């Protein structure tokens, strides 16, 4: 896989606001699913209670007005199910009232029942299993990012993590390709995941992006890492491949004698490291970092930071999957999405610009096309 260095950028207020909005949307969806599951269970439990005409005494009757609920993610708006309850308490003669599960979230009850939590967990596990079993033959991912993410959700083995693949389709949109547990640095874990995707019909991407910065910096003492990290960032942020190659040479001169192992990891993989310079300039801002994965999982980490104990593997993965699924609706397409199809078709780019019949095509021409 092509290794690039993660580009650490300062989190802006707009980014924080977007993350908060994604988290709130995820909380709203999960809360809505919990409410529906609780109501379904309640209805099923009383399904045999009927009047003299054989009609059910408890039936759905639309939804209440939206209500705002305070969660750890902030205020979220939820529509609670309305029920038409015709039951009568034999002791008092008063009508019984269906108590919405929403009350549990407002603090008037203990919370979701164990049965509801079990049903929700089972549904999320089924959703994740179906996602990981879906046919990929009809989907074309031109670019793919691959990274192993460590979360506070503990899987069955202490050093395991969540292996993530995110792809760019031919129309420029991003989507989650795969998500499973494994070992970040273990080639066999990644090989299993890639083989599984291929078995389900996935085509090989034109470019795969992975994070190689950690492997380089881990071979150096901490005192030298800040300067080396800045140098590796300068490589990926260079104006073009020629300037990037010059930065690699400078880095080798500065650190080669003291840290030959670290420098060798860069120089030996220089072609792969600089491969993204052969693609459209508009796409480089995406291809030179792991942000498509890191930005999403920054949100997931916030939602899982209080999880403790050894998690049940499939349940933990299902929870992470549902959080990513909620965030996915806000992923934006890559810049100049119309160029992605040209990349798949084999178009050649020099200095970030399309080469057509021996001449460089101006960007205005490409946009007009």
N, C-alpha and C positions, 0 to 999 in steps of 0.2 A: 504494500500500500504506500501511497505517497505520504510522506511525513512533512508536516509543516509545524511551525512554532506558533503557539497561542499568542495572540496579541492582547496584552492586558490594557484595557482602556478604562478610563474613569467613568463610573456609573453616573449618568446624568439624571436630573430630576424627572425628565420625560420618561426615561427608561424605568425608573422606580415606579412612576405612576402606572405605566403599562403593565409591569409585573403585578402590582397591587390589583389592577383590574382583572388580570388573568386569574389570579388567586380567588377573587370574589366570584367570578363566573364559575370556577371549579367548585367552590363551596355551594353556590346556588344549585348547580346541577346535582351534586351529591345529596343535598338536603331534599331536593324535589324527589329524587329516587327513593330516599329513605321514607319520606311521607307516603309515597305511592305503595311501597312495600308494606308499611304498617297498616294502611287502609285495606289493602288486599287481604292481609292476614285476618283482620277484624271482620271483614265481610264474609270471608270463607268460614270463619268460626261460627257465625250466626246465620249461615245460609239456610239452615233447616227451620228457622223460626218464621212461620207464615201465619197469615190471618185466616178467617173462615173461608175466604174465597180462594185460598191457595197462593195469595200474593205474598212476596217477601216483605217482612216488616222493616228491614233496613236496606235501603238502596242508595246508590249514588245520586246526587242532585247538583251536578255542576261543581263550581268552585266559589269559594269566598273571595272577597276583594283582596287584592295583594296586600301582604303584611310584611313589614320589615323586621328582620331577625338579626340580632347582634351575634356575630361569630368571631372567631379568632382572626378571620380575614377581613372583618369590618361588617358594615351593614349590608345585608343581602335581602332582596325582595322575593318572597315565595307566595305561590298560590296554594292555599290549603283546600283539600277536597270538602265539598259540602255534602252532607248526608241527610236523607229524609228518614227519620227514625220514628216509627209508629209503635214501638214497644211501650208497655205500661208496667210500672213496678207494682207487683201484686200487694206488697206490704203497705205502700203509701197511696196507691191509686194514681200517682203522678207519672207523667210521661218520662221515659228514660231519654237521656241525651247522649248522642254519639260524641265522644271526646276525641277530637282530632289529635293526631300524633304531633301536630305542631306545638301543642302544649308542652311536650317533653323538651322541646328546644327553648321554650320560653321560661323554663325553670319551675313549672308547677308540678312536674313529675320527675321521676328518677332518670328518664332517658329512654332511648330505644330499647325495646325488648331484646333479649339474647337471640330469640328466634329471628327477629328482623335483621339483626347484625349478621347472623349466619346466612340468611337468604341473600342479603346484599353482597356479602363476600363471595358467595357461590356464584352469583350473577356476574360479578366483576371477573372472577376467575374464568368463567365460561367465555366472557367477552374477550379476554386476553388470549385464551386458548384458540378461539376462532380467528383472531387477528393473526396469530402466529402460524395458523394452518391455511391461510387464504392463498388463492392462486395468484402468482406474480407474473404469469406469462403475458398478461395484457397490459402490464405497467412497464414503462421504460424510464429507468433512473439514469440520467446522464452524468450527474455528479452524486457522490455519496460521501458523507462524513461518518467516521467510526471512532467511538471513544468508549472507555470503560469508566463508569461513574460510581464513586463510593458515596453511599448514603448512610444516614443513621438508622435506617431500617436494616436490622441484622438478618442476613440470610443464614442458611444452614451451616455454612463454613465461614469462619471468622474473616478470612481474607478475600472472600468473594465480593463481586460488585455487579452492577447492572451494565451489560454490554448493549450499546445503542447504535443503531444505524439510522441515519436521516438522509433522505435522497431528494434530488431535484428532478422533477418530471420534465418532459420535453416542452411543456408550456411555461416552465419557469417556477412553478409552485413547489413548495417544500412539503414533505410529509414524512411521518415516521415509517420506516421500513421494517425494523425489527427491534425487539426488546426482550432480553432474556438474561439470566444470571450466568456468571462465569468468572474467569480470572483475567483482569485487565492485561497483564503482561504475558499471559500464556498463549502461545501460538495455537495450541490445540483447541482452546476455547473459541478463538476467533475462526479457526478453520471449520469447526463444527457449525458455527452460525452461518458462515458463508456457504458451506455445502448445503445446509438446509434451505437457504434462499435459492440457490441454484436448482436444487431438486424441485422446488415449487415454481420454477420457470423464469426466475429473474435473470435478465441479461446483464452481462458485465458492464459496469459504468465506464465512461471514458476516463474519468479521474476519480480516485478515492483519496480522501484526505484524513490523515490521522495526526495525533499530537505526539511529536517526537522530542519536544523541548525537555521534558522531564528526564528522559534517558540520557540526554547530553549533560544537563546540569547535575544529575546525581553522581557523576564521575568527578565532580570538582568540589573543593571545600566551600563551605557556605560563604566565607569571606570573599571568594572570587565569583560567586554566582550572580550578584547584581550586574557587574560589568559584562559578564558573558551573556546574560539574559538580554541586556540592551543590545549587544552586538548581534545576537540571533534575530531580535526583532527588526533591527536595521536591514538584515538580509531580506526578510519578507516584505518590508515596507519600501524597498528600493524602487526607483522609477521604472526600471526594466531589468531584463535578465543580465545585461552587460554590467549594469551598476551593482546588481546583486552579487555577481561573480567577483567583482572587485572587493566587495565587503567581505566575502568568504576568504579571499586572499589576505586581507588585512587581519581578520580574526585569526587565521592560521599563524601569521607572523607574531601576533601579540601573545597568543596562548599556546602555540605549538610546542615550545620547549618545556614549559611548566606542566601543561595538561595535554599530553599527546593523545591520550585515550579519548578525551572529549572532542578534540579537534578532528581526530580520525573518524569519529561517528558522523561528523558533518561533511568532511571532504569525501568520504567513501560513498555518501548518499547524496552528493551534490546534485546530480541529475534529477533525482526524485524530489529533492527539496525545492528545486527551482522550476519544476515542471509546470506549475500553475501560471508562470509567465507566458506560456504558449497559448493561453486562452484569452478570451475577450477582456479588455481592460476593465469593463464594467463589472465583470464577475470576480475580479481579483479580491475586492474587498471582502467577499464571502469566502473565497477559496484559501486565503492565507491565514485564516483563523478557525478555531473550533466553536465560534460563537453560536452557530445554529443549534448545537447541543448544549453548550455551557450555559447560555442565557436561559434556556428552558429549565434546565436542572437546577439552576440557582433558585427558581421558584419551588421546585419539588423538594429541595433540601429544606426550605423554610417550612413546608407543610409536614415534613417527617422528622424535624429536629427533636421533638419530644418523645418519639417512639423509643421504647426501651425493651430489653429482653430479646431473646432469640426469636425472630419472627418465623412463622410458618412460611416456607419458601413461596408457594404459589399465591398465598394471600398477600404477602409483601409485594411481589411482582405485580399482582393485580391492582393494588393500591397505586403503585407508581405509574402503571399503564393508564389508569383513569385520570390521574393528575396531568400526565402528558397529553392525553386525549383532550382534556379541557383547554390546555394551553394551545394546542394545535390550531384551533379555529382562528387564532390571532397571528399566526405565522404569515409573514408577507413574502411575496415572490422575490426572486433575485432581481437585481438591476438588469435592465435590457433583456427581459425574458424572451423576446423574439430571437435572440441569438443562440439560445440553448439548442433549438432544433438544428441550427446550422452546425453546432459543435458535434452533435450526434451524426450528422450527415457527412462529417469528415472535412468541413471547411478549415482552411489554414489561417492562422493569425500570426502577425508579426508586430512586435511592440504593442500588442493589445488590439491591433486593427485587422480587419478582415482583408485577406489577400484574394483577389478575384482576377483570374486570367492574367496573372503576372503583375498586377498593380494593386496598391493599397487602396481600399475603399474608404472614403471619408465617413466619419460617424454619422454625419447628416444624411448621407446617401443610404446608410443602413437603416436609420430610423424611418426615412421616407418609404423604404421598401416594406 
